[in-house]
């Protein structure tokens, strides 16, 4: 039985109320995909999402997920040189709704690793209200925004939006860009610099070169959630 088949078995077990069997598969899959290049992308996406969904219904699944988080934390603090465990912990905490754990762990990291993982920790720092610490690791929000826009512009140059695949790619790129925009706006607003936040909001649109991408960005800023809704609608149109 390969990884995908085992994941499907876990989904079926979950859907039919066989929670313990599903949990055993999810924990096995989380470990098995950790060092497998071909399936590593499933680990923090499908596998963890399914485990977290089970954790909402089945307390032992949540306890197991917390235990996995704590194991990774102990591993990281014992040898705080690798950013990968911190990323895993951060994603798990997102699923658990425990951003305070990410924040407190970040505060324990040595300076070099903190600098390396700051981009991962920034949302947690701001949710926990430590905008001063967040600003220390993102000292030039406008430059960060410009770099994100440049990346979007470069990505857009390779996309044919007249195809389903191209439009899906554009929406995904816009979604990623808006995530960075929101980070900058939240930071500036949290630091009390509302004028800079308003300038950055306008800059986020003006820096995008392609009209269709710019329109998507403007729509998202006007009505947050628009991009994700469009992604779902596009996916549904393909599978219908």
C-alpha positions as CSV (number, residue, x, y, z in Angstrom):
1,X,0.0,0.0,0.0
2,X,1.5,3.3,-1.1
3,X,1.3,6.7,0.7
4,X,-1.7,7.9,-1.3
5,X,-3.6,4.7,-0.8
6,X,-3.0,4.8,2.9
7,X,-4.1,8.4,3.1
8,X,-7.3,7.4,1.3
9,X,-7.8,4.6,3.8
10,X,-7.4,7.0,6.6
11,X,-10.0,9.4,5.1
12,X,-12.4,6.5,4.7
13,X,-11.8,5.4,8.3
14,X,-12.5,8.9,9.5
15,X,-15.6,9.3,7.5
16,X,-17.0,6.0,8.8
17,X,-16.3,6.8,12.4
18,X,-13.3,4.6,12.8
19,X,-11.4,7.4,14.5
20,X,-8.6,5.3,16.2
21,X,-7.8,3.6,12.9
22,X,-7.7,7.0,11.1
23,X,-5.4,8.4,13.8
24,X,-3.0,5.5,13.5
25,X,-2.8,6.1,9.8
26,X,-2.4,9.9,10.1
27,X,0.4,9.6,12.6
28,X,2.2,7.0,10.4
29,X,1.8,9.1,7.3
30,X,3.1,12.2,9.1
31,X,6.3,10.4,9.9
32,X,6.6,8.5,6.6
33,X,6.3,11.6,4.5
34,X,8.9,13.5,6.5
35,X,11.9,12.2,4.6
36,X,10.3,11.1,1.3
37,X,10.9,13.7,-1.4
38,X,8.1,12.4,-3.6
39,X,5.4,12.7,-0.9
40,X,6.9,15.4,1.4
41,X,4.4,18.0,0.0
42,X,1.5,15.9,1.4
43,X,2.8,16.1,5.0
44,X,2.0,19.6,6.0
45,X,-1.0,19.8,3.6
46,X,-3.3,16.9,3.2
47,X,-2.0,14.7,6.0
48,X,-1.8,17.4,8.6
49,X,-5.1,19.0,7.5
50,X,-6.9,15.6,7.8
51,X,-5.3,14.9,11.2
52,X,-6.4,18.4,12.4
53,X,-9.9,17.8,11.2
54,X,-10.0,14.5,13.1
55,X,-8.7,16.4,16.2
56,X,-11.8,18.5,16.2
57,X,-13.9,15.4,16.6
58,X,-11.7,13.0,18.5
59,X,-9.8,14.2,21.6
60,X,-7.1,11.5,21.4
61,X,-6.2,12.9,17.9
62,X,-5.7,16.4,19.3
63,X,-3.7,15.0,22.2
64,X,-1.5,13.1,19.7
65,X,-1.0,16.2,17.6
66,X,0.0,18.2,20.6
67,X,2.4,15.5,21.6
68,X,3.9,15.5,18.1
69,X,4.3,19.3,18.4
70,X,6.0,19.0,21.7
71,X,8.3,16.3,20.4
72,X,9.4,18.5,17.6
73,X,9.8,21.4,20.0
74,X,12.1,19.4,22.3
75,X,14.1,18.3,19.2
76,X,14.5,21.8,18.0
77,X,15.5,23.3,21.4
78,X,18.1,20.5,21.9
79,X,19.7,21.4,18.6
80,X,18.5,24.8,17.5
81,X,20.2,25.0,14.1
82,X,17.6,23.9,11.6
83,X,14.6,26.0,10.6
84,X,12.5,23.0,9.3
85,X,11.3,21.8,12.8
86,X,10.2,25.4,13.6
87,X,8.2,25.5,10.4
88,X,6.5,22.2,11.2
89,X,5.7,23.4,14.7
90,X,4.3,26.7,13.3
91,X,2.0,24.9,10.9
92,X,0.8,22.5,13.6
93,X,0.1,25.4,15.9
94,X,-1.9,27.1,13.1
95,X,-4.1,24.0,12.9
96,X,-4.4,23.8,16.7
97,X,-5.2,27.5,17.0
98,X,-2.3,28.0,19.3
99,X,-0.2,30.8,17.9
100,X,1.0,31.7,21.4
101,X,3.0,28.5,21.4
102,X,4.8,29.6,18.2
103,X,5.4,33.0,19.7
104,X,6.9,31.7,23.0
105,X,9.0,29.2,21.1
106,X,10.3,31.9,18.8
107,X,11.4,33.9,21.8
108,X,13.6,30.9,22.9
109,X,15.5,30.6,19.7
110,X,19.1,31.8,19.4
111,X,19.6,34.9,17.3
112,X,20.8,33.2,14.1
113,X,17.9,30.8,14.0
114,X,15.4,33.5,15.0
115,X,16.5,35.6,12.0
116,X,16.2,32.6,9.8
117,X,12.7,31.7,10.9
118,X,11.3,35.2,11.5
119,X,9.2,35.2,8.3
120,X,7.4,32.1,9.6
121,X,6.9,33.6,13.1
122,X,5.7,37.1,12.1
123,X,2.0,36.3,12.0
124,X,2.2,34.7,15.5
125,X,4.1,37.7,16.9
126,X,1.5,40.1,15.6
127,X,-1.5,38.0,16.8
128,X,0.1,38.0,20.2
129,X,0.5,41.8,20.0
130,X,4.2,42.0,20.0
131,X,4.5,44.4,17.0
132,X,7.7,45.8,18.3
133,X,9.4,42.4,18.0
134,X,7.8,41.9,14.6
135,X,9.0,45.2,13.3
136,X,12.5,44.3,14.4
137,X,12.5,41.4,12.0
138,X,10.6,43.3,9.2
139,X,12.3,46.8,9.5
140,X,11.4,47.9,6.0
141,X,7.8,46.8,5.3
142,X,7.6,48.8,2.1
143,X,10.7,47.1,0.7
144,X,9.2,43.7,1.6
145,X,6.1,44.7,-0.3
146,X,8.0,45.8,-3.3
147,X,9.9,42.5,-3.4
148,X,6.6,40.5,-3.2
149,X,5.2,42.6,-6.0
150,X,8.3,42.0,-8.1
151,X,7.9,38.3,-7.6
152,X,4.2,38.4,-8.6
153,X,5.1,40.4,-11.7
154,X,7.8,37.9,-12.7
155,X,5.4,34.9,-12.1
156,X,2.7,36.6,-14.1
157,X,5.0,36.9,-17.1
158,X,4.9,33.2,-17.6
159,X,1.1,32.7,-17.2
160,X,-1.5,32.4,-19.9
161,X,-4.7,33.4,-18.1
162,X,-6.9,32.3,-21.0
163,X,-6.5,28.7,-19.8
164,X,-7.9,27.2,-16.7
165,X,-4.4,26.2,-15.6
166,X,-3.2,29.7,-16.2
167,X,-6.0,31.3,-14.3
168,X,-5.6,28.9,-11.4
169,X,-1.9,29.7,-11.3
170,X,-2.6,33.5,-11.3
171,X,-5.1,33.2,-8.5
172,X,-2.6,31.1,-6.4
173,X,0.1,33.7,-7.0
174,X,-2.3,36.6,-6.1
175,X,-3.3,34.7,-3.0
176,X,0.4,34.4,-1.9
177,X,1.0,38.0,-2.7
178,X,-2.0,39.2,-0.7
179,X,-0.7,37.1,2.2
180,X,2.4,39.3,2.2
181,X,0.4,42.4,1.7
182,X,-1.8,41.6,4.7
183,X,1.4,41.0,6.8
184,X,2.7,44.4,5.9
185,X,-0.6,46.2,6.5
186,X,-1.2,44.4,9.8
187,X,2.3,45.3,11.0
188,X,2.1,49.0,10.1
189,X,-1.4,49.3,11.6
190,X,-0.3,47.5,14.7
191,X,2.6,49.8,15.1
192,X,0.2,52.8,14.9
193,X,1.4,54.0,11.5
194,X,-1.9,54.2,9.8
195,X,-0.7,56.7,7.2
196,X,2.0,54.3,6.1
197,X,-0.5,51.4,6.1
198,X,-2.7,53.4,3.7
199,X,0.2,54.2,1.5
200,X,1.2,50.6,1.5
201,X,-2.3,49.5,0.6
202,X,-2.3,51.7,-2.5
203,X,1.2,50.7,-3.3
204,X,0.2,47.0,-3.2
205,X,-2.1,47.7,-6.2
206,X,0.1,50.1,-8.1
207,X,3.2,47.8,-8.0
208,X,1.3,45.1,-9.9
209,X,2.0,45.4,-13.6
210,X,-0.5,43.1,-15.3
211,X,-4.1,44.5,-15.4
212,X,-5.8,41.2,-14.6
213,X,-3.5,40.6,-11.6
214,X,-3.9,44.2,-10.5
215,X,-7.7,43.8,-10.7
216,X,-7.5,40.6,-8.6
217,X,-5.4,42.4,-5.9
218,X,-7.8,45.3,-5.8
219,X,-10.8,43.0,-5.5
220,X,-9.2,41.2,-2.6
221,X,-8.3,44.4,-0.8
222,X,-11.9,45.6,-1.3
223,X,-13.5,42.3,-0.2
224,X,-11.1,40.0,1.6
225,X,-11.8,36.4,0.6
226,X,-12.5,37.1,-3.0
227,X,-9.4,35.3,-4.3
228,X,-10.1,32.2,-2.3
229,X,-13.7,32.2,-3.5
230,X,-12.5,32.5,-7.1
231,X,-10.1,29.6,-6.6
232,X,-12.9,27.4,-5.3
233,X,-15.3,28.5,-8.1
234,X,-12.6,27.8,-10.7
235,X,-11.9,24.4,-9.3
236,X,-15.6,23.5,-9.2
237,X,-16.0,24.6,-12.8
238,X,-13.2,22.1,-13.8
239,X,-14.6,19.2,-11.8
240,X,-18.3,19.8,-12.8
